[in-house]
């Protein structure tokens, strides 16, 4: 009986991790598609993870 529970726990945790990885992949692909769609509208390469980089003027 304990081997059955151990297998269920290990299998459930593996499925949970896989589900989180699939969700993360889906979100990244949606973000990439949105950035490519708006490629001409703004400089998306200056926005790491959705935050604007602050540029300091050259001295």
Beta strands, then each sheet from edge to edge (+ up, - down):
end
